[in-house]
């Protein structure tokens, strides 16, 4: 696909995801790990202005120099920034100011892209587009948290299109993978993130893995069996988290008149027993697996078996800590801060979700979050 066309398509989709929001929705930050939608719109624009237009586009004029401070996320190389917990205090710049900022940068980028960027800049532009796709997913995730924690449970609107599973395994029919030496990591042409490199060999013992995800009905059995009140199934940190925060169900679940309901794109609806359980932490996923006398797969096990999965509905917790692959090297400068600096105290997730931008994920894609977080569209796959 033509790079300019890809740029316009990606940028337009980000704004379109906000079409159903009211102006007031754009500035809300209910917790530290959620960013206001307005900030996502500004930050993804700042990325192109900072890393492409300012250093490489002749005669480019910055929209507003103060936006470097407002919309930098975590790039120490670039300079000072508004701390993450204060993003919700930014009543200014206004939503209209941020949209004008996007238009300013998009106009300059369109001219820049028509000049046939070098291969090095082409790669940087594609990183910027993939970065924006990541923020599209975070934008949807944050919007759901903002609206789902509003006591009126307002509707967001029609849900994003869901991927359609193509396989027909029965629930409980585990796939067996024989022991051996396998290769994991990105291979081939096209874009990948640096944390998917370098492709390398791993040895795996024989294992079995479910081709399907744990459903709401199956997770309810864990809940009704006292899973949240029995320390035997929980990691020590997970047990402390459950008790410190009074956790007794997945995020967005509410028991109303004796029936479990969940907040979704259209507001409160009855929990669908057949749907994959969603919005659970690593702690909950690991506890459920322990209750079933099973475990979560490692990321290598997941990747080797993934061709035979139903996947794309949930980001799936793995038993793997987020660490660099053998031979991983951080890029120089600010771009080197993109992934490597976060390779500690996080768990790897694999797959994709209903909020993932179309075509964004790959079998080698490595997502990562802290083990207590569950606002992302996370689910459970079991292994033994």
Phi and psi in degrees as a GROMACS rama.xvg file:
@    title "Ramachandran Plot"
@    xaxis  label "Phi"
@    yaxis  label "Psi"
@TYPE xy
-54.3226  135.578  UNK-2
-62.0357  -40.7534  UNK-3
-63.9598  -40.9237  UNK-4
-63.3835  -42.9497  UNK-5
-61.7451  -40.8727  UNK-6
-60.616  -51.0776  UNK-7
-62.7354  -41.7025  UNK-8
-62.7932  -44.5989  UNK-9
-65.935  -46.4814  UNK-10
-65.5213  -39.4056  UNK-11
-66.3491  -36.4656  UNK-12
-64.0934  -38.0885  UNK-13
-58.875  -47.1599  UNK-14
-66.6585  -38.8622  UNK-15
-62.5231  -31.3598  UNK-16
-64.4568  -18.1133  UNK-17
-98.7418  4.02784  UNK-18
-59.4784  -32.1571  UNK-19
-90.0553  -1.26165  UNK-20
-80.0506  148.902  UNK-21
-85.4896  159.077  UNK-22
-55.0275  -39.5094  UNK-23
-63.3278  -28.0925  UNK-24
-67.2845  -23.4264  UNK-25
-72.0937  -16.2807  UNK-26
-115.929  5.02785  UNK-27
-82.2424  136.435  UNK-28
-136.938  88.0946  UNK-29
-70.0327  -29.1072  UNK-30
-142.313  167.34  UNK-31
-63.3471  -35.4623  UNK-32
-82.446  -2.66589  UNK-33
-101.617  133.013  UNK-34
-105.636  142.901  UNK-35
-61.9613  144.858  UNK-36
-52.9913  -37.7293  UNK-37
-60.2224  -37.5417  UNK-38
-66.5759  -40.7497  UNK-39
-59.0972  -42.9027  UNK-40
-61.9747  -38.8647  UNK-41
-75.9409  -42.9037  UNK-42
-64.6079  -43.5729  UNK-43
-64.4342  -28.7301  UNK-44
-74.8915  -42.8436  UNK-45
-56.5867  -36.5098  UNK-46
-58.1249  -48.8584  UNK-47
-68.9005  -38.7102  UNK-48
-65.6384  -43.5655  UNK-49
-75.0083  -43.7553  UNK-50
-96.9067  -10.7142  UNK-51
-124.974  -57.4822  UNK-52
-69.4594  -48.1954  UNK-53
-62.5123  -45.0718  UNK-54
-83.0835  -22.334  UNK-55
-123.305  -17.9786  UNK-56
-94.5236  115.433  UNK-57
-65.4884  138.373  UNK-58
68.7221  14.3524  UNK-59
-71.9124  137.408  UNK-60
-112.526  123.061  UNK-61
-61.0042  144.912  UNK-62
-67.4808  -45.9761  UNK-63
-161.739  116.041  UNK-64
-61.0028  -25.798  UNK-65
-69.4923  -15.9557  UNK-66
-69.3794  -19.9309  UNK-67
-58.656  -39.4404  UNK-68
-76.2592  -35.409  UNK-69
-77.0387  -38.7252  UNK-70
-113.661  2.51169  UNK-71
-66.8009  137.972  UNK-72
-94.1299  -67.1335  UNK-73
-143.273  15.8049  UNK-74
-82.367  97.8674  UNK-75
-62.5662  -33.1262  UNK-76
-61.0639  -31.9045  UNK-77
-80.7334  -31.0452  UNK-78
132.253  -166.511  UNK-79
-65.8699  158.639  UNK-80
-157.763  162.886  UNK-81
-67.1195  130.443  UNK-82
-68.0112  153.07  UNK-83
-57.0084  -40.4714  UNK-84
-66.9609  -14.3432  UNK-85
-102.179  6.53153  UNK-86
-62.396  -30.0498  UNK-87
-73.9872  -10.0273  UNK-88
-85.7221  -3.58979  UNK-89
-84.8248  77.2225  UNK-90
-68.2415  -25.1463  UNK-91
-123.941  143.475  UNK-92
-65.5813  152.361  UNK-93
-71.89  167.964  UNK-94
-59.0164  -43.0064  UNK-95
-65.2501  -35.4174  UNK-96
-62.3012  -43.5059  UNK-97
-66.4332  -40.2792  UNK-98
-65.4953  -35.4428  UNK-99
-66.1607  -38.0448  UNK-100
-59.7887  -45.6166  UNK-101
-60.076  -44.6418  UNK-102
-63.4165  -39.3677  UNK-103
-61.2891  -48.6571  UNK-104
-69.4614  -40.3714  UNK-105
-63.13  -38.7169  UNK-106
-63.4814  -43.7841  UNK-107
-68.3812  -38.2087  UNK-108
-67.0475  -36.5378  UNK-109
-60.3199  -43.6493  UNK-110
-66.7051  -39.6826  UNK-111
-63.6414  -41.9384  UNK-112
-71.1877  -26.8575  UNK-113
-69.7914  -15.2923  UNK-114
-89.5317  13.4552  UNK-115
54.6451  78.2354  UNK-116
-59.7321  155.025  UNK-117
-64.3282  164.182  UNK-118
-55.9564  -36.6321  UNK-119
-65.7268  -43.4991  UNK-120
-70.9985  -33.9167  UNK-121
-57.0558  -44.5126  UNK-122
-63.8427  -38.5983  UNK-123
-67.5259  -38.712  UNK-124
-63.702  -42.922  UNK-125
-65.9996  -34.4654  UNK-126
-62.6555  -41.7355  UNK-127
-61.2655  -38.7949  UNK-128
-68.4913  -42.3711  UNK-129
-64.6073  -37.4232  UNK-130
-60.4518  -42.7574  UNK-131
-66.8133  -37.178  UNK-132
-63.4798  -38.757  UNK-133
-59.1234  -41.8249  UNK-134
-72.9434  -25.7018  UNK-135
-61.6829  -42.2349  UNK-136
-67.3059  -44.1403  UNK-137
-63.3549  -36.74  UNK-138
-59.3081  -49.1627  UNK-139
-62.1444  -41.8952  UNK-140
-62.8994  -42.7091  UNK-141
-71.2709  -38.5943  UNK-142
-60  -43.17  UNK-143
-62.5525  -39.159  UNK-144
-67.1679  -41.301  UNK-145
-61.5879  -50.1218  UNK-146
-74.313  -35.4563  UNK-147
-71.655  -16.0138  UNK-148
-105.093  8.05694  UNK-149
-81.6793  129.167  UNK-150
-61.522  -14.4455  UNK-151
-87.9335  -7.37504  UNK-152
47.4313  56.4866  UNK-153
-67.6128  153.718  UNK-154
-77.5916  140.635  UNK-155
-82.3685  -36.6181  UNK-156
131.775  -164.515  UNK-157
-58.6355  137.64  UNK-158
-70.9419  157.451  UNK-159
-60.3113  152.196  UNK-160
-61.4763  137.459  UNK-161
-93.8907  141.864  UNK-162
-65.1142  149.784  UNK-163
-103.461  116.325  UNK-164
-59.8383  144.733  UNK-165
-112.867  -5.48058  UNK-166
-100.597  170.063  UNK-167
-135.224  36.6364  UNK-168
-68.6222  143.848  UNK-169
-76.8232  147.146  UNK-170
-58.1564  134.721  UNK-171
94.6252  -11.4891  UNK-172
-86.2066  90.2801  UNK-173
-72.6641  148.124  UNK-174
-92.3995  137.559  UNK-175
-104.077  132.046  UNK-176
-117.176  125.125  UNK-177
-73.4624  152.514  UNK-178
-60.9492  151.999  UNK-179
162.616  179.507  UNK-180
-98.6625  124.452  UNK-181
-123.84  169.707  UNK-182
-117.75  137.746  UNK-183
-130.395  163.589  UNK-184
108.628  165.708  UNK-185
-67.4432  140.323  UNK-186
-140.384  158.489  UNK-187
99.5273  -166.075  UNK-188
-101.774  171.279  UNK-189
99.0028  -177.173  UNK-190
-81.5649  144.078  UNK-191
-149.645  160.194  UNK-192
-80.1533  155.998  UNK-193
-63.3596  -25.679  UNK-194
-74.8768  -6.22223  UNK-195
-87.7788  -0.988359  UNK-196
-114.418  150.75  UNK-197
-100.759  144.641  UNK-198
-59.4612  135.982  UNK-199
-153.365  166.296  UNK-200
-87.8331  145.294  UNK-201
-135.944  146.248  UNK-202
-100.246  130.936  UNK-203
-122.998  134.374  UNK-204
-70.3413  161.784  UNK-205
-57.448  134.172  UNK-206
-146.253  165.085  UNK-207
-124.043  145.576  UNK-208
-144.037  141.563  UNK-209
-74.5343  134.464  UNK-210
-77.8981  -9.39477  UNK-211
-122.182  163.323  UNK-212
-90.8696  156.147  UNK-213
-64.7929  134.136  UNK-214
-92.0402  168.791  UNK-215
-60.4322  -40.6426  UNK-216
-61.8977  -42.9357  UNK-217
-66.5384  -39.0607  UNK-218
-70.1366  -33.4001  UNK-219
-61.1274  -34.2485  UNK-220
-60.5339  -41.0395  UNK-221
-62.1792  -44.99  UNK-222
-62.9886  -46.3523  UNK-223
-71.4188  -20.1909  UNK-224
-85.0763  4.87451  UNK-225
85.0819  25.2962  UNK-226
-58.0731  -32.9509  UNK-227
-82.3616  -4.97198  UNK-228
-117.53  6.1115  UNK-229
-115.545  109.162  UNK-230
-63.0834  -19.6098  UNK-231
-62.0931  -22.9307  UNK-232
-93.9735  -5.88466  UNK-233
-110.484  144.611  UNK-234
-61.8177  155.997  UNK-235
-58.0578  -46.5055  UNK-236
-63.3094  -38.0975  UNK-237
-65.8444  -40.9377  UNK-238
-64.3269  -40.4007  UNK-239
-63.9869  -40.0978  UNK-240
-63.2741  -44.0041  UNK-241
-59.3813  -45.7385  UNK-242
-76.667  -36.7021  UNK-243
-67.0275  -30.8221  UNK-244
-112.503  3.31151  UNK-245
62.9917  38.2276  UNK-246
-74.8739  130.991  UNK-247
-141.768  3.99118  UNK-248
-166.103  164.963  UNK-249
-59.0108  158.342  UNK-250
-58.4725  142.832  UNK-251
76.8948  3.73556  UNK-252
-89.0483  136.565  UNK-253
-137.214  129.983  UNK-254
-92.1736  112.875  UNK-255
-124.228  121.056  UNK-256
53.2664  40.7751  UNK-257
79.5699  2.3751  UNK-258
-121.393  139.542  UNK-259
-79.0896  128.539  UNK-260
-124.023  161  UNK-261
-134.473  151.845  UNK-262
-83.818  128.2  UNK-263
-130.88  -168.363  UNK-264
-58.8906  -29.8067  UNK-265
-104.778  17.3547  UNK-266
102.176  -157.794  UNK-267
-74.4649  131.182  UNK-268
-139.492  160.609  UNK-269
-64.254  143.343  UNK-270
-64.483  127.219  UNK-271
-84.3565  113.95  UNK-272
-59.5046  -31.4657  UNK-273
-85.2933  -14.3118  UNK-274
-76.295  150.111  UNK-275
-62.258  137.01  UNK-276
-60.9276  146.32  UNK-277
-138.223  157.609  UNK-278
61.4187  50.149  UNK-279
-113.571  150.096  UNK-280
-81.2981  169.296  UNK-281
-59.3838  -39.4623  UNK-282
-58.7033  -43.9522  UNK-283
-68.0974  -40.7757  UNK-284
-61.9235  -44.9465  UNK-285
-67.2386  -37.5051  UNK-286
-66.4067  -41.9147  UNK-287
-61.3911  -44.2811  UNK-288
-60.6614  -42.2839  UNK-289
-63.7237  -39.351  UNK-290
-61.6727  -33.3644  UNK-291
-85.0591  2.64176  UNK-292
58.9481  35.7601  UNK-293
-129.025  -162.08  UNK-294
-152.252  172.613  UNK-295
-85.1736  150.404  UNK-296
-74.2423  154.81  UNK-297
-75.4504  165.002  UNK-298
-67.1769  -31.106  UNK-299
-67.25  -43.1655  UNK-300
-60.7525  -41.8227  UNK-301
-61.0912  -48.2589  UNK-302
-65.3002  -39.4217  UNK-303
-67.1439  -34.5292  UNK-304
-92.9706  -6.52326  UNK-305
-63.5858  -25.8179  UNK-306
-60.0599  -24.0904  UNK-307
-103.43  15.7429  UNK-308
-95.2688  159.675  UNK-309
-85.7874  113.756  UNK-310
-145.642  161.64  UNK-311
117.993  -6.36432  UNK-312
-95.7139  -26.988  UNK-313
-144.976  142.862  UNK-314
-70.5793  130.704  UNK-315
-108.406  125.045  UNK-316
-65.3237  138.975  UNK-317
-115.669  171.838  UNK-318
-87.472  9.98369  UNK-319
-99.9754  132.906  UNK-320
-71.2457  149.068  UNK-321
-80.4186  103.793  UNK-322
-133.17  161.06  UNK-323
-70.493  145.294  UNK-324
-71.5807  156.719  UNK-325
-56.3045  130.365  UNK-326
88.2401  -0.629169  UNK-327
-63.7569  136.887  UNK-328
-134.273  133.226  UNK-329
-75.2519  142.106  UNK-330
-69.0644  155.79  UNK-331
-70.5521  156.269  UNK-332
74.3838  -159.445  UNK-333
-63.0114  -35.445  UNK-334
-62.5236  -27.5482  UNK-335
-65.9471  -14.9833  UNK-336
-83.2263  -2.78838  UNK-337
-63.5129  -45.2485  UNK-338
-126.921  -42.7764  UNK-339
-58.2119  -35.6112  UNK-340
-69.9193  -11.111  UNK-341
-101.234  9.22058  UNK-342
-83.6454  62.5891  UNK-343
-163.744  141.25  UNK-344
60.5523  29.644  UNK-345
-136.518  155.69  UNK-346
-106.454  148.041  UNK-347
-81.7114  136.852  UNK-348
-115.325  147.259  UNK-349
-125.528  159.976  UNK-350
105.674  -131.973  UNK-351
-170.686  -179.276  UNK-352
-145.312  177.81  UNK-353
-64.08  -17.5041  UNK-354
-95.5302  -6.37694  UNK-355
-69.0257  136.951  UNK-356
-62.5918  143.246  UNK-357
-55.3859  129.145  UNK-358
75.1098  7.94706  UNK-359
-81.5758  -32.8272  UNK-360
-94.2656  162.551  UNK-361
-142.375  163.65  UNK-362
-61.1223  -30.237  UNK-363
-88.4509  -1.46439  UNK-364
-65.3323  132.232  UNK-365
-115.643  105.434  UNK-366
-91.0205  163.666  UNK-367
-159.313  139.272  UNK-368
-150.078  162.188  UNK-369
-66.9295  150.317  UNK-370
-66.2623  -19.7848  UNK-371
-88.3439  -11.4342  UNK-372
-79.6576  142.454  UNK-373
-148.526  12.7593  UNK-374
-76.546  -19.451  UNK-375
-71.6006  161.665  UNK-376
-81.506  76.8702  UNK-377
-105.307  143.965  UNK-378
-138.503  -165.466  UNK-379
-133.805  130.768  UNK-380
-121.768  139.385  UNK-381
-104.501  154.442  UNK-382
-140.838  166.94  UNK-383
